Structure formats: structure tokens, C-alpha cells
Amino acid sequence: MDSPDDALELLQRRARAGHEHLDGGTFPPPGIGGLPGLRPLVRESWQRSLALRANPDSDAAPLAMDLAELDDYRRGHPLAAVMPVIRKLLVQPSHDSGLLVAVGDGQGRLLWVDGDPALQKRAEGMLFVAGADWSEASVGTSAPGTALALGHSIQISGAEHYTRAVHPWSCTAVPFHDPDSGALLGVVDITGSETAVAPHTLSLVEATVAAAQAHLRIERLQRLQEGGRRKAAARGTSRRSKDSGGLPGALYRNSLQLLGREQALLSIGGRTIQLSARHSEILALLSLHPEGLSAEELCARLYPGEGSTVTLRAEMVRLRKVIDELDPAAVPASRPYSLPVELFPDSGQVLGCLQRGAHRIALEIYRGPVLPRSEAPGVVELRRRVSALLREAVLTDGSADTLLKYAALPEAADDGEVRLAALKLLPPRSPKRAAVVAELERIESERS
């Protein structure tokens, strides 16, 4: 019977054999050289990484945000509320154990990295640091990025990493799902030597994530109870709330997801629902005008041509009932129509990042046009503005990788200017050049 050390060495031999074929974009079939080949989940992750044009010879992960942007972003992130639990159960025990603990968001950007001080210093060499992007699109196969891609726990050992600079490391990661909606909020990872992929490590991280989810759920239930006690008072006032409707250190910013969606997702106090297309448009417009809109002003922005205030009032009655079930304090006021709580649309996050010059973060947040099928004049104007400003920022200041990431968006499928800009920035021997040239030839042939 093979020892654990023998099994680990065999795993590494298979992975190293796979890397011999990786540059050519192929993988050894099972049985080559007497080896059964890569683990299926690793093989599939490498294939995704190749398709995403991740570079296996990259020395370090890209930084997605600077310190100022990082501090602001993680203060408002829902996982900030459970960091005390993660620090107690994982971070504190790791300081003397030769392990690092990382917590990232749903896009694979690391928000917190802590643990063994000597190991932290070593990890800085590959930019395993807060603010770096460890998604599969950026660094290929790794426990944090692949756990997010698959939506379940994973362990990646040594040479199974797609990026060769990460081969001295092993890691275990568990995705963190919202305990109410099931949405993917982020990932919890342990990184280090072979100890980081021991069976007991996986059990420990999974138990920590379960405890943190339970903590988040309890906090939200307490908020809902407090909201119920305020219900009567909330119905009698249209006063704007500046605290995102929550306890100190709000657990979840009230948000509206509009990008790339035909029907928006509304999240209030950690509870999320999908809105109808019309209600999506109304809340998108009201979030743009915190001072409020009269019935006539909202009609003009909502309906193409002549809109009826009678029809609008009926829609508002239905919308109020929907929001009342989430949080009575968030029910829109009338005369003018306005939101009594601050609502953060993802389109506004993109615009805010672009205004600060953080176009890489804006591109990470961007999931497609604002309510792409909407014909509401105000929504059409917002959609054009967000798309145009993002494209302009990427063309003006984007790196080759940023330009290529933008080019992968459906709306940029035929954007030759973006691809030409990327081609100018790519090194002469970059393996990505051939694919960009092929895309440019396709675009030119379709136009002629």
C-alpha cells in the first residue's frame, strides 16, 4: 500500500508531465509515460485557464486595486462582518504554523491575507497579497480561483498550479456562499507547504466557513427583528437613512445588480430578490436621483413616447408591496418618488471606479450592459454612458491584459480598435498575439 508521501510524489509527477505539454495547449492523455495523467478537475481548470489566456510563466498575480481602493472596498464587503470569526478560528492558529490565511471576494481578488510572518514575506514575491487578483482568468489554476469557478471546496498541490511560479506552494480553498440567497460572496483559503492540503486542513476550513455563515445569519435575523420593531415608525416617514439600514458595521450594502441582467437583483439587509423588468427600471432610475422624481419626470424617463402617470402609480403600488416584504423602511416614498434608504447600483460602482481612475476594478465589476433589453429612455442613457466611459478608459490607460479582458465582452466582439491597441502593447513573442491577429482578420472579413 502506497504511503501518503508516495501518493503525493505521484501526483506531482503527473502534474509536471502535464506542464511539459502545456505550452502547446495540449495535455497528456491518461496512460502517457506510464502515468494516468492529471486529475480531471485540474485538467479542466487548465483548459479553462488556457481559454482565458492566463500566462503559465507569469512571475506574479496582477494587482487589482491599490491600498486606498482596497480599504474602501473591503469595508463595505459583506465578508467584513465575519472576519472576527475567521481570525479566531483560522488566522490566530496559523501565525506559528507555517500557513497563510486569505479571504477573497467572488471575483477572486484577495481582500485579507494574514498568518505566518515569514511566509507572508515569501508570498509577496508572487503577489499573494491583499488587492491581488487570483482568479483563474489571471493566474490560472489555484485553490482560491478554481474553488470560485467550481463553486465547491478544492485542494491544489504544488505543480498542479497552472502558473509555474506557484509550484512551491499548496493550498486549500472553500467558497463562501450567502446563507440566505446562496449567492457566491467570496472564498476562504489556506496556503503553505504540503500541510495546507492535508485532509484535516480541508475539514478545518469548511468548519470555519460554516461557523462564519451561521454568524452572518444570526446577525441578519437580529437586524430583521429590529426592523420589525421599527415598522410602524418607518411607514410614517420618508427620511433618508445614511446607515444602509443596519447595525454598526453594516453586514450588506443595499445593492441593485443591473449589469448584464434583463431583470435586476435587489439586495436589502442581506436578503435578495429578482425584480420584474419594469420594477428593475424604476429602481435603476430612482437610484440615479436620490433627491427624488415627480410622477411626470419618472414617466418621461421610464416610458418611450408618452407615458401615463396612472400606469406608473399602479406599478409603484406593486413595487411597494414587493419591497415591503424585504424591509418596510425601504419602501419608496411619493411626491416626489424617492428611496428612503441608500441604494448602491453596480453601474454606479463602475462609474465611481472610472472617476477615480480605477479602470481595472471597473472592468472586474462590469458584467455587461445595464438592463440590455430595456427601452426606457433613462436606462438607455445610463447604459450608453457606462459602456462608453468604460471603453474609453480601457483604451486610454489599459494594459494589454486589460484590453484583452475587455475584448472578451460580448459587446466588444467586433471591436477592432481595442484589439489593435492590445496588439501594440503585447511583447513581440507573446503567445497571445496570434489569437488577436486572427480576431482582427475575422472582423475585417466580416466587414468587407
VOGU-3710 file (C-alpha; in Angstrom, 3 decimals, decimal comma):
1> mdspddalel> 0,000/0,000/0,000  1,427/3,404/-1,004  2,321/5,848/1,757  0,891/9,397/1,716  4,326/10,657/0,638  4,380/8,230/-2,313  0,880/9,302/-3,370  1,877/12,964/-3,210  5,011/12,359/-5,285  2,968/10,511/-7,911
11> lqrraraghe> 0,532/13,435/-8,033  3,415/15,837/-8,615  4,949/13,645/-11,342  1,642/13,634/-13,200  1,361/17,401/-12,923  4,956/18,013/-14,043  4,374/15,761/-17,045  1,318/17,839/-17,863  3,364/21,033/-17,794  5,670/19,637/-20,476
21> hldggtfppp> 2,698/19,770/-22,842  1,076/22,928/-21,514  2,915/25,416/-23,734  1,497/23,689/-26,794  -2,024/23,911/-25,412  -2,401/20,122/-25,085  -2,461/17,692/-22,192  -1,070/14,168/-21,876  -3,830/11,598/-22,256  -4,238/9,029/-19,476
31> gigglpglrp> -1,502/6,452/-19,594  1,238/8,503/-21,281  4,658/7,575/-19,927  3,025/5,067/-17,633  1,150/7,860/-15,824  -2,645/8,066/-15,542  -2,484/11,820/-16,217  -3,827/14,872/-14,420  -6,728/14,803/-12,020  -9,864/15,598/-14,107
41> lvreswqrsl> -10,685/18,778/-12,176  -7,095/20,012/-12,671  -7,160/19,151/-16,373  -10,462/21,014/-16,817  -9,141/24,015/-14,878  -6,001/24,133/-17,053  -8,215/24,059/-20,129  -10,263/26,975/-18,777  -7,047/28,816/-17,932  -5,760/28,383/-21,482
51> alranpdsda> -9,062/29,613/-22,902  -8,856/32,643/-20,600  -5,301/33,295/-21,862  -3,704/33,090/-18,441  0,103/33,032/-18,691  1,712/29,969/-17,012  5,085/31,739/-16,945  3,863/34,871/-15,170  6,029/35,749/-12,166  3,229/37,231/-10,067
61> aplamdlael> -0,505/37,850/-9,901  -1,755/41,244/-11,114  -2,806/43,876/-8,590  -6,485/44,702/-8,966  -6,632/47,648/-6,552  -4,337/49,933/-4,613  -4,372/50,335/-0,827  -6,887/53,202/-0,812  -9,289/51,352/-3,119  -8,828/48,120/-1,177
71> ddyrrghpla> -9,602/49,717/2,180  -12,792/51,307/0,887  -13,924/48,167/-0,921  -13,463/45,696/1,894  -15,103/47,980/4,481  -18,336/47,657/2,511  -17,938/43,966/1,658  -20,309/41,520/3,412  -17,413/39,276/4,483  -16,031/42,103/6,639
81> avmpvirkll> -18,716/41,201/9,186  -17,411/37,642/9,618  -13,688/38,384/9,716  -13,615/38,208/13,562  -14,804/34,579/13,315  -12,239/33,719/10,619  -9,433/35,414/12,555  -10,252/33,484/15,720  -10,618/30,052/14,095  -8,014/30,227/11,300
91> vqpshdsgll> -5,742/33,275/11,372  -4,601/33,207/15,004  -3,639/29,480/14,949  -1,768/29,961/11,638  0,766/32,544/12,875  3,227/29,908/14,078  2,201/27,017/11,845  3,791/27,958/8,508  0,442/28,738/6,895  -1,288/31,763/5,399
101> vavgdgqgrl> -4,993/32,510/5,517  -6,519/34,501/2,649  -10,081/35,733/2,205  -11,159/36,884/-1,236  -14,260/38,232/-2,948  -16,433/36,483/-5,521  -14,199/37,640/-8,380  -11,043/36,117/-6,900  -9,497/39,338/-5,554  -7,769/38,808/-2,212
111> lwvdgdpalq> -9,096/41,163/0,465  -7,266/39,912/3,559  -4,039/37,877/3,793  -2,605/37,026/7,216  -0,732/34,301/9,070  2,882/33,211/9,477  5,000/36,408/9,117  7,942/34,696/7,372  5,604/33,012/4,921  3,831/36,297/4,221
121> kraegmlfva> 7,145/37,829/3,190  7,845/34,923/0,831  4,352/35,096/-0,649  4,839/38,743/-1,548  7,197/37,589/-4,286  4,291/36,130/-6,266  1,932/38,903/-5,095  -0,151/36,641/-2,904  -1,207/39,812/-1,106  -4,364/41,766/-0,386
131> gadwseasvg> -5,509/43,582/-3,507  -4,145/40,980/-5,971  -6,306/39,085/-8,462  -6,104/35,289/-8,030  -8,964/34,348/-10,326  -8,468/31,646/-12,956  -8,549/34,350/-15,628  -5,472/35,991/-14,097  -3,292/33,207/-12,675  -4,943/30,029/-13,902
141> tsapgtalal> -5,476/27,069/-11,597  -5,160/27,853/-7,882  -7,299/26,899/-4,929  -8,973/30,336/-4,498  -9,712/30,911/-8,195  -10,716/27,337/-9,004  -12,935/26,990/-5,916  -14,812/30,071/-7,133  -15,015/28,711/-10,690  -16,417/25,380/-9,491
151> ghsiqisgae> -18,442/26,629/-6,528  -17,110/23,984/-4,138  -14,116/23,135/-1,936  -10,836/22,235/-3,628  -7,200/21,421/-2,844  -4,383/22,209/-5,303  -0,938/20,756/-4,660  2,388/22,065/-5,983  2,778/21,533/-9,731  -0,990/21,232/-10,169
161> hytravhpws> -0,938/25,035/-10,173  -1,167/26,397/-13,711  1,382/29,158/-13,007  4,842/27,679/-12,541  5,949/30,326/-10,044  3,368/28,907/-7,605  4,667/25,296/-7,752  6,452/25,514/-4,345  3,062/26,164/-2,725  -0,058/24,134/-1,941
171> ctavpfhdpd> -3,463/25,427/-0,943  -6,986/24,555/0,189  -9,960/26,829/-0,523  -13,653/26,792/0,331  -16,174/29,120/-1,336  -18,317/31,275/0,952  -21,996/31,315/-0,041  -24,585/33,751/1,261  -26,545/31,831/3,939  -29,847/33,306/2,717
181> sgallgvvdi> -29,667/33,718/-1,063  -26,935/31,188/-1,840  -25,034/33,833/-3,818  -21,274/33,382/-4,012  -19,781/36,054/-1,735  -16,140/35,002/-1,723  -13,604/32,356/-0,760  -11,524/31,334/2,277  -8,096/29,857/1,545  -5,166/28,306/3,427
191> tgsetavaph> -1,801/28,377/1,629  1,589/26,939/2,571  3,523/23,670/2,251  2,046/20,157/1,932  0,313/20,694/5,286  -2,018/23,102/3,505  -3,553/20,192/1,547  -3,831/17,695/4,395  -7,341/16,202/4,857  -7,699/17,817/8,281
201> tlslveatva> -6,943/21,231/6,713  -9,928/20,940/4,392  -12,167/19,947/7,319  -10,914/22,913/9,341  -11,573/25,460/6,579  -15,029/24,024/5,838  -15,929/24,154/9,539  -14,726/27,760/9,749  -16,805/28,795/6,743  -19,877/27,068/8,222
211> aaqahlrier> -19,369/28,897/11,541  -18,948/32,238/9,748  -22,104/31,653/7,688  -24,049/30,878/10,863  -22,688/34,072/12,442  -23,794/36,100/9,431  -27,253/34,531/9,527  -27,707/35,315/13,240  -26,660/38,929/12,738  -29,200/39,312/9,952
221> lqrlqeggrr> -32,006/37,782/11,995  -31,259/40,315/14,717  -31,499/43,078/12,131  -34,832/41,789/10,852  -36,212/41,730/14,397  -35,119/45,319/14,911  -36,618/46,226/11,541  -39,953/44,759/12,592  -39,985/46,878/15,747  -39,376/49,966/13,612
231> kaaargtsrr> -42,068/49,096/11,071  -44,797/51,389/12,359  -42,448/54,358/12,611  -40,922/53,627/9,195  -44,289/53,836/7,424  -44,793/57,375/8,644  -41,563/58,912/7,443  -39,680/59,412/4,187  -36,494/60,461/5,944  -33,368/59,165/4,143
241> skdsgglpga> -31,271/56,628/6,027  -27,494/57,064/5,933  -26,577/53,828/7,720  -27,582/51,349/4,967  -30,417/50,222/7,230  -28,265/48,131/9,527  -26,388/47,647/12,726  -22,971/49,224/13,272  -20,665/47,885/10,556  -23,453/47,108/8,075
251> lyrnslqllg> -23,451/43,481/7,009  -24,569/44,058/3,455  -24,785/47,266/1,465  -28,220/47,722/-0,067  -27,481/46,999/-3,697  -29,049/46,734/-7,127  -27,446/44,483/-9,728  -28,244/45,808/-13,201  -25,214/44,895/-15,303  -25,766/42,183/-17,886
261> reqallsigg> -29,173/41,314/-16,429  -32,621/41,593/-18,011  -34,159/41,619/-14,520  -32,299/43,268/-11,652  -31,384/41,656/-8,353  -32,293/43,798/-5,336  -30,462/43,157/-2,043  -31,626/44,881/1,131  -30,324/43,920/4,563  -28,740/40,774/3,138
271> rtiqlsarhs> -31,967/39,469/1,554  -32,055/39,273/-2,235  -34,916/39,044/-4,751  -35,230/39,223/-8,518  -37,374/42,108/-9,746  -39,644/42,304/-12,757  -38,252/44,145/-15,791  -40,376/47,251/-15,097  -39,539/47,361/-11,393  -35,870/46,979/-12,340
281> eilallslhp> -36,137/50,091/-14,491  -37,937/52,105/-11,809  -35,362/51,351/-9,112  -32,497/51,980/-11,533  -33,886/55,450/-12,225  -34,683/56,278/-8,593  -31,182/55,198/-7,521  -29,812/57,755/-10,003  -31,909/60,540/-8,459  -31,662/60,412/-4,642
291> eglsaeelca> -33,389/63,806/-4,484  -36,483/62,178/-5,990  -38,526/62,484/-9,195  -42,047/63,737/-9,759  -44,531/61,395/-11,425  -44,101/63,304/-14,690  -40,304/63,196/-14,513  -40,238/59,477/-13,776  -42,715/58,806/-16,601  -40,522/60,677/-19,082
301> rlypgegstv> -37,506/58,558/-18,136  -39,423/55,278/-17,880  -41,719/55,093/-20,895  -40,719/55,578/-24,549  -43,071/58,156/-26,062  -45,986/59,324/-23,954  -46,183/57,711/-20,538  -49,220/57,554/-18,288  -48,914/58,646/-14,665  -51,902/56,408/-13,895
311> tlraemvrlr> -49,978/53,372/-15,169  -46,922/54,489/-13,209  -48,877/54,797/-9,970  -50,194/51,247/-10,375  -46,642/49,976/-10,892  -45,471/51,848/-7,810  -48,188/50,219/-5,696  -46,955/46,787/-6,806  -43,307/47,727/-6,258  -44,020/48,982/-2,735
321> kvideldpaa> -45,598/45,624/-1,835  -42,540/43,773/-3,107  -40,082/45,934/-1,158  -42,230/45,942/1,974  -41,640/42,191/2,260  -37,878/42,809/2,265  -37,725/45,823/4,569  -40,575/48,232/5,373  -38,050/51,017/5,912  -37,014/50,781/2,242
331> vpasrpyslp> -40,480/51,304/0,703  -40,264/54,189/-1,826  -41,840/57,496/-0,847  -44,081/59,558/-3,144  -44,392/63,279/-4,038  -41,672/63,039/-5,179  -40,936/59,375/-5,758  -37,723/58,639/-3,844  -35,885/55,912/-1,966  -35,763/56,286/1,846
341> velfpdsgqv> -32,586/54,159/2,011  -29,359/54,499/0,088  -29,182/52,008/-2,757  -25,902/51,130/-4,486  -26,340/50,013/-8,123  -23,435/48,078/-9,637  -23,498/50,521/-12,573  -22,775/53,301/-10,060  -19,846/51,291/-8,679  -18,381/51,068/-12,189
351> lgclqrgahr> -18,794/54,807/-12,752  -17,263/55,578/-9,359  -14,218/53,441/-10,136  -13,808/55,115/-13,520  -13,948/58,551/-11,913  -11,096/57,510/-9,569  -9,093/56,108/-12,472  -9,533/52,527/-11,215  -10,466/51,102/-14,605  -9,217/47,584/-13,762
361> ialeiyrgpv> -11,640/47,315/-10,852  -14,419/48,807/-13,009  -13,812/46,081/-15,596  -13,949/43,390/-12,896  -17,328/44,664/-11,690  -18,728/45,111/-15,198  -20,850/42,128/-16,254  -22,406/43,561/-19,387  -24,705/46,431/-20,399  -27,221/47,925/-17,966
371> lprseapgvv> -30,566/46,073/-18,380  -29,691/45,262/-22,015  -33,285/44,861/-23,275  -34,722/47,910/-21,584  -36,056/50,675/-23,839  -36,723/53,127/-21,001  -35,080/56,405/-22,118  -33,354/56,974/-18,775  -32,000/53,418/-18,697  -30,820/53,626/-22,316
381> elrrrvsall> -28,932/56,810/-21,461  -27,315/55,173/-18,408  -26,403/52,062/-20,426  -24,687/54,105/-23,129  -22,842/56,228/-20,584  -21,447/53,303/-18,584  -20,410/51,337/-21,679  -18,826/54,326/-23,415  -16,861/55,526/-20,377  -15,555/52,032/-19,632
391> reavltdgsa> -14,378/51,527/-23,213  -12,732/54,958/-23,275  -10,896/54,296/-20,001  -9,629/50,895/-21,150  -8,441/52,309/-24,488  -6,731/55,256/-22,812  -4,995/53,621/-19,857  -5,438/49,860/-20,139  -2,620/47,309/-20,238  -2,577/44,587/-22,889
401> dtllkyaalp> -4,224/42,124/-20,477  -6,912/44,662/-19,571  -7,639/45,359/-23,233  -7,919/41,647/-23,965  -10,220/41,138/-20,996  -12,441/43,936/-22,293  -12,305/42,433/-25,808  -13,775/39,202/-24,392  -17,018/41,013/-23,515  -19,899/40,260/-25,928
411> eaaddgevrl> -20,329/43,963/-26,713  -16,669/44,139/-27,810  -16,828/41,065/-30,063  -16,287/43,192/-33,190  -14,214/45,985/-31,673  -11,118/46,102/-33,862  -9,768/49,271/-32,250  -9,470/47,574/-28,863  -7,652/44,587/-30,367  -5,272/46,814/-32,319
421> aalkllpprs> -4,437/48,674/-29,107  -3,747/45,362/-27,340  -1,562/44,178/-30,218  0,621/47,286/-29,905  1,224/46,584/-26,206  1,831/42,820/-26,395  5,502/41,719/-26,419  6,709/40,528/-29,858  6,956/36,895/-28,701  3,735/36,797/-26,722
431> pkraavvael> 1,679/33,653/-27,483  -1,438/35,829/-27,317  -0,559/37,757/-30,481  -1,705/35,016/-32,888  -5,207/34,904/-31,414  -5,522/38,713/-31,549  -4,395/38,799/-35,186  -6,900/36,059/-36,054  -9,679/38,071/-34,394  -8,716/41,191/-36,344
441> eriesers> -8,754/39,229/-39,603  -12,201/37,849/-38,763  -13,564/41,318/-38,015  -12,100/42,704/-41,249  -13,500/39,863/-43,363  -16,975/40,243/-41,882  -16,949/43,962/-42,656  -15,873/43,534/-46,277
//
